[in-house]
Amino acid sequence: MMTTMTLTTELMILGWTVVLALVQIMLVATLRTAETGLTYNMGPRDAAAPPPRPVTARMQRAQANLFETLPLFAAAVLIAHVGGREGELTLWGCYAYLGARVLYVPLYAFGVPVVRSLAWGVSLAGLVMVLAAILK
């Protein structure tokens, strides 16, 4: 017997966060291909590639930064859902996480120092909000 699961707003936000991750992967791949050339990327890459340009390097770091917290965020959202702990705290935490992660990308691309760190802090606060709902 198959049961259906309700796709809550929190799960939808998690889905959009995965879309953001894919966008960041494709952004870095596109920037890097523009630097190394399609032939290099389709080949065995035995020769060393030139170093990435500053924007490409920043986008690589932004992608790595997202991938540090995305598994934690996904686990927290799924635990909250399965455990029946979704509510105002998880909802606003999810919105904060995704919204801040979206803002983080252009802030890092343009090299905006302090505001970028604030956006990261908001995303972390969003994750902590979801955790707080689970652990209360």
C-alpha positions as a LaTeX table, in Angstrom:
\begin{tabular}{lrrr}
\hline
Residue & $x$ (\AA) & $y$ (\AA) & $z$ (\AA) \\
\hline
Met1 & 0.00 & 0.00 & 0.00 \\
Met2 & 1.40 & 3.35 & $-1.01$ \\
Thr3 & 0.91 & 6.39 & 1.20 \\
Thr4 & 1.07 & 9.92 & $-0.08$ \\
Met5 & 3.16 & 12.56 & 1.62 \\
Thr6 & 2.09 & 16.16 & 1.72 \\
Leu7 & 4.53 & 18.51 & 0.03 \\
Thr8 & 4.76 & 21.20 & 2.67 \\
Thr9 & 6.20 & 24.66 & 2.12 \\
Glu10 & 9.36 & 23.60 & 3.93 \\
Leu11 & 9.84 & 20.65 & 1.57 \\
Met12 & 9.16 & 22.92 & $-1.41$ \\
Ile13 & 11.83 & 25.34 & $-0.15$ \\
Leu14 & 14.21 & 22.40 & 0.19 \\
Gly15 & 13.46 & 21.53 & $-3.43$ \\
Trp16 & 14.21 & 25.10 & $-4.52$ \\
Thr17 & 17.46 & 24.95 & $-2.54$ \\
Val18 & 18.46 & 21.92 & $-4.61$ \\
Val19 & 17.64 & 23.97 & $-7.74$ \\
Leu20 & 19.95 & 26.70 & $-6.40$ \\
Ala21 & 22.70 & 24.09 & $-5.97$ \\
Leu22 & 22.26 & 22.97 & $-9.58$ \\
Val23 & 22.35 & 26.58 & $-10.79$ \\
Gln24 & 25.60 & 27.12 & $-8.90$ \\
Ile25 & 27.09 & 23.95 & $-10.39$ \\
Met26 & 26.18 & 25.06 & $-13.91$ \\
Leu27 & 27.39 & 28.61 & $-13.27$ \\
Val28 & 30.82 & 27.41 & $-12.18$ \\
Ala29 & 30.98 & 24.92 & $-15.07$ \\
Thr30 & 30.08 & 27.62 & $-17.59$ \\
Leu31 & 32.58 & 30.12 & $-16.20$ \\
Arg32 & 35.33 & 27.52 & $-16.07$ \\
Thr33 & 34.62 & 26.26 & $-19.60$ \\
Ala34 & 34.89 & 29.84 & $-20.87$ \\
Glu35 & 38.38 & 29.94 & $-19.33$ \\
Thr36 & 39.73 & 26.51 & $-20.29$ \\
Gly37 & 37.84 & 25.86 & $-23.51$ \\
Leu38 & 35.43 & 23.13 & $-24.47$ \\
Thr39 & 38.19 & 20.90 & $-25.88$ \\
Tyr40 & 40.02 & 20.88 & $-22.56$ \\
Asn41 & 36.83 & 20.13 & $-20.61$ \\
Met42 & 35.84 & 17.27 & $-22.93$ \\
Gly43 & 39.34 & 15.80 & $-22.87$ \\
Pro44 & 41.15 & 13.81 & $-20.18$ \\
Arg45 & 42.40 & 16.99 & $-18.45$ \\
Asp46 & 45.89 & 15.55 & $-18.08$ \\
Ala47 & 47.55 & 18.94 & $-18.48$ \\
Ala48 & 47.20 & 21.52 & $-15.76$ \\
Ala49 & 44.46 & 24.06 & $-16.38$ \\
Pro50 & 45.12 & 27.75 & $-16.00$ \\
Pro51 & 44.12 & 29.16 & $-12.62$ \\
Pro52 & 40.53 & 30.36 & $-12.42$ \\
Arg53 & 39.80 & 34.04 & $-12.87$ \\
Pro54 & 38.72 & 35.91 & $-9.73$ \\
Val55 & 34.95 & 35.68 & $-10.37$ \\
Thr56 & 35.17 & 32.00 & $-11.22$ \\
Ala57 & 37.20 & 31.34 & $-8.08$ \\
Arg58 & 34.64 & 33.22 & $-5.98$ \\
Met59 & 31.80 & 31.21 & $-7.52$ \\
Gln60 & 33.70 & 27.99 & $-6.79$ \\
Arg61 & 34.03 & 29.08 & $-3.16$ \\
Ala62 & 30.35 & 30.09 & $-3.00$ \\
Gln63 & 29.37 & 26.66 & $-4.33$ \\
Ala64 & 31.61 & 24.91 & $-1.80$ \\
Asn65 & 30.15 & 27.08 & 0.94 \\
Leu66 & 26.59 & 26.05 & 0.02 \\
Phe67 & 27.62 & 22.40 & $-0.08$ \\
Glu68 & 28.94 & 22.65 & 3.49 \\
Thr69 & 25.51 & 23.39 & 4.95 \\
Leu70 & 23.10 & 21.96 & 2.37 \\
Pro71 & 23.24 & 18.37 & 3.73 \\
Leu72 & 22.58 & 19.68 & 7.25 \\
Phe73 & 19.70 & 21.84 & 6.04 \\
Ala74 & 18.18 & 18.98 & 4.05 \\
Ala75 & 18.45 & 16.60 & 7.00 \\
Ala76 & 16.91 & 19.13 & 9.37 \\
Val77 & 13.98 & 19.86 & 7.05 \\
Leu78 & 13.32 & 16.16 & 6.52 \\
Ile79 & 13.55 & 15.37 & 10.24 \\
Ala80 & 11.15 & 18.21 & 11.01 \\
His81 & 8.71 & 16.92 & 8.43 \\
Val82 & 8.83 & 13.27 & 9.40 \\
Gly83 & 8.76 & 14.15 & 13.09 \\
Gly84 & 5.74 & 16.41 & 12.71 \\
Arg85 & 7.68 & 19.44 & 13.99 \\
Glu86 & 6.93 & 21.83 & 11.13 \\
Gly87 & 5.51 & 25.18 & 12.14 \\
Glu88 & 6.30 & 28.89 & 12.18 \\
Leu89 & 9.90 & 28.31 & 13.25 \\
Thr90 & 10.68 & 25.83 & 10.47 \\
Leu91 & 8.82 & 27.90 & 7.89 \\
Trp92 & 10.69 & 31.12 & 8.63 \\
Gly93 & 13.94 & 29.23 & 9.08 \\
Cys94 & 13.59 & 27.68 & 5.64 \\
Tyr95 & 12.74 & 31.02 & 4.05 \\
Ala96 & 15.74 & 32.63 & 5.76 \\
Tyr97 & 18.10 & 29.87 & 4.68 \\
Leu98 & 17.08 & 29.87 & 1.01 \\
Gly99 & 16.70 & 33.64 & 0.72 \\
Ala100 & 20.12 & 34.28 & 2.22 \\
Arg101 & 21.73 & 31.56 & 0.08 \\
Val102 & 20.27 & 33.15 & $-3.06$ \\
Leu103 & 21.57 & 36.60 & $-2.04$ \\
Tyr104 & 24.96 & 35.12 & $-1.17$ \\
Val105 & 25.75 & 34.20 & $-4.79$ \\
Pro106 & 25.73 & 37.69 & $-6.37$ \\
Leu107 & 27.22 & 39.23 & $-3.24$ \\
Tyr108 & 30.17 & 36.85 & $-3.51$ \\
Ala109 & 30.38 & 37.22 & $-7.32$ \\
Phe110 & 30.76 & 40.99 & $-6.98$ \\
Gly111 & 33.14 & 40.68 & $-4.03$ \\
Val112 & 30.92 & 42.45 & $-1.49$ \\
Pro113 & 32.73 & 41.71 & 1.78 \\
Val114 & 30.63 & 42.45 & 4.89 \\
Val115 & 27.11 & 42.04 & 3.52 \\
Arg116 & 28.12 & 38.67 & 2.07 \\
Ser117 & 29.11 & 37.49 & 5.55 \\
Leu118 & 25.83 & 38.80 & 6.95 \\
Ala119 & 23.92 & 36.81 & 4.33 \\
Trp120 & 25.85 & 33.71 & 5.35 \\
Gly121 & 24.94 & 34.42 & 8.99 \\
Val122 & 21.24 & 34.71 & 8.10 \\
Ser123 & 21.37 & 31.38 & 6.29 \\
Leu124 & 22.99 & 29.79 & 9.32 \\
Ala125 & 20.35 & 31.34 & 11.58 \\
Gly126 & 17.68 & 29.83 & 9.34 \\
Leu127 & 19.25 & 26.41 & 9.72 \\
Val128 & 19.43 & 26.86 & 13.50 \\
Met129 & 15.74 & 27.83 & 13.54 \\
Val130 & 14.82 & 24.53 & 11.86 \\
Leu131 & 17.04 & 22.66 & 14.33 \\
Ala132 & 15.44 & 24.50 & 17.24 \\
Ala133 & 12.01 & 23.31 & 16.11 \\
Ile134 & 13.26 & 19.72 & 16.05 \\
Leu135 & 15.05 & 19.81 & 19.38 \\
Lys136 & 12.50 & 21.66 & 21.49 \\
\hline
\end{tabular}
